[in-house]
Amino acid sequence: MNRLPIVIARRHERAGALAALAHVGTALVAHFAVPPGLDTRLGLVADPWFRRETGTANAGYAYGAIRVYRGDRDATFLRATAIAGLAMAGVRSVATLRGERRGVLSGAVIASDLALGLGALGLAHLIDREHDGARSRLQRFVTTPALLRLHEESLN
């Protein structure tokens, strides 16, 4: 069965990058500046400095989201972000199942982390497919192994 290729338009990449930036920006602010009294409701009951330290990890993801929004397509960064998002969703899911986190907010955080992780994995996969497709098209035109090897070295 032939499947149609999945193509993501540039506007979709930008929309995804904005959604990721909103996600990690909100997490950064929530971890860093949560007001007293909300910390228990949000499940952020750890020492405030520990929350701030873990929250600042989102600054790196925000930088990457801005890069993707501007057109930089780095599959390695996207996979690293995906792994972090999926791991965060997994940890939050376990905490929720154990009763350590609860409510609609917990479900929203899990859904948001899953969306971040799966979206980043999907885009990284498409970038790899485009790269592999370009390489296979080149192989049809470059017939000598030496020229092909030279070209592959120039890509790295």
C-alpha positions as CSV (number, residue, x, y, z in Angstrom):
1,M,0.0,0.0,0.0
2,N,1.4,3.4,-1.0
3,R,1.0,6.0,1.6
4,L,1.0,9.7,0.7
5,P,4.0,11.5,2.2
6,I,3.3,13.6,5.2
7,V,4.4,17.2,4.6
8,I,4.3,19.9,7.2
9,A,4.1,23.4,5.8
10,R,6.3,26.1,7.2
11,R,3.3,27.7,8.8
12,H,2.6,24.5,10.7
13,E,6.1,24.4,12.0
14,R,5.8,27.9,13.2
15,A,2.5,27.2,14.9
16,G,4.0,24.2,16.6
17,A,7.0,26.2,17.7
18,L,4.7,28.9,19.2
19,A,2.7,26.2,21.0
20,A,5.9,24.8,22.4
21,L,7.1,28.2,23.4
22,A,3.9,28.8,25.2
23,H,4.2,25.5,27.0
24,V,7.8,25.9,28.2
25,G,7.4,29.6,28.9
26,T,4.4,28.9,31.2
27,A,6.4,26.1,32.9
28,L,9.3,28.4,33.4
29,V,7.2,31.1,35.0
30,A,5.2,28.5,37.0
31,H,8.3,26.9,38.5
32,F,10.1,30.1,39.1
33,A,7.5,32.5,40.4
34,V,4.6,30.5,41.8
35,P,2.9,32.6,44.5
36,P,2.6,31.1,48.0
37,G,-0.7,29.4,48.5
38,L,-0.8,28.1,44.9
39,D,2.2,25.8,45.3
40,T,0.1,23.0,46.8
41,R,-2.7,23.4,44.2
42,L,-0.2,23.3,41.4
43,G,1.8,20.4,42.8
44,L,4.9,22.5,43.3
45,V,5.5,21.8,46.9
46,A,9.3,21.3,46.7
47,D,11.8,23.8,48.0
48,P,11.3,27.1,46.0
49,W,15.0,27.0,44.9
50,F,14.7,23.5,43.7
51,R,11.6,24.4,41.7
52,R,13.4,27.3,40.2
53,E,16.4,25.1,39.2
54,T,14.2,22.5,37.6
55,G,12.1,25.2,35.9
56,T,15.0,26.9,34.3
57,A,15.5,23.7,32.1
58,N,12.6,25.1,30.2
59,A,14.7,28.1,29.1
60,G,16.7,25.8,26.8
61,Y,13.6,24.4,25.3
62,A,12.3,27.9,24.8
63,Y,15.5,28.8,22.9
64,G,15.0,25.8,20.7
65,A,11.4,26.7,20.0
66,I,12.4,30.1,19.0
67,R,15.0,28.6,16.6
68,V,12.4,26.3,15.1
69,Y,10.0,29.3,14.7
70,R,12.8,31.2,12.9
71,G,13.4,28.3,10.5
72,D,16.3,26.3,12.0
73,R,15.5,22.6,11.7
74,D,17.7,20.5,14.1
75,A,16.5,16.9,14.5
76,T,18.9,16.2,17.4
77,F,17.6,19.1,19.4
78,L,14.0,18.1,18.6
79,R,14.7,14.5,19.8
80,A,16.3,15.8,23.1
81,T,13.2,18.0,23.7
82,A,10.9,15.1,22.8
83,I,12.6,12.7,25.3
84,A,12.4,15.3,28.0
85,G,8.7,16.0,27.3
86,L,7.8,12.3,27.2
87,A,9.8,11.6,30.4
88,M,8.0,14.5,32.2
89,A,4.6,13.2,31.1
90,G,5.6,9.7,32.3
91,V,6.7,11.0,35.7
92,R,3.6,13.1,36.1
93,S,1.4,10.2,35.1
94,V,3.0,7.9,37.8
95,A,2.6,10.7,40.4
96,T,-1.0,11.1,39.4
97,L,-1.7,7.4,39.5
98,R,-0.1,7.2,43.0
99,G,-2.3,10.1,44.2
100,E,0.6,12.6,44.6
101,R,-0.9,14.8,41.9
102,R,-4.5,15.2,41.1
103,G,-7.2,17.1,39.2
104,V,-7.7,18.7,35.9
105,L,-4.4,20.6,36.1
106,S,-2.4,17.3,36.3
107,G,-4.2,15.9,33.3
108,A,-3.5,19.2,31.4
109,V,0.2,19.0,32.3
110,I,0.4,15.4,31.1
111,A,-1.4,16.2,27.9
112,S,0.8,19.2,27.2
113,D,4.0,17.3,27.9
114,L,2.9,14.5,25.6
115,A,2.0,17.0,22.9
116,L,5.5,18.6,23.2
117,G,7.2,15.2,23.1
118,L,5.2,13.6,20.3
119,G,5.2,16.8,18.2
120,A,9.0,17.1,18.5
121,L,9.5,13.5,17.6
122,G,7.2,13.8,14.6
123,L,9.0,16.8,13.2
124,A,12.4,15.2,13.8
125,H,11.3,12.2,11.9
126,L,10.1,14.3,8.9
127,I,13.4,16.2,8.9
128,D,15.3,12.9,8.7
129,R,13.0,11.6,5.9
130,E,13.6,14.8,3.9
131,H,17.4,14.4,4.4
132,D,17.3,10.7,3.5
133,G,15.2,11.5,0.4
134,A,17.6,14.2,-0.8
135,R,20.5,11.7,-0.4
136,S,18.6,9.0,-2.4
137,R,17.8,11.4,-5.2
138,L,21.4,12.4,-5.3
139,Q,22.5,8.8,-5.6
140,R,20.5,8.5,-8.8
141,F,22.7,11.3,-10.4
142,V,26.1,10.6,-8.8
143,T,27.2,7.3,-10.1
144,T,30.8,7.0,-8.8
145,P,31.3,6.0,-5.1
146,A,34.0,8.6,-4.7
147,L,31.8,11.5,-5.7
148,L,29.0,10.2,-3.5
149,R,31.3,9.8,-0.5
150,L,32.7,13.3,-1.1
151,H,29.2,14.7,-1.1
152,E,28.1,12.8,2.1
153,E,31.2,14.2,3.9
154,S,30.2,17.7,2.9
155,L,26.8,17.1,4.6
156,N,28.4,16.3,7.9
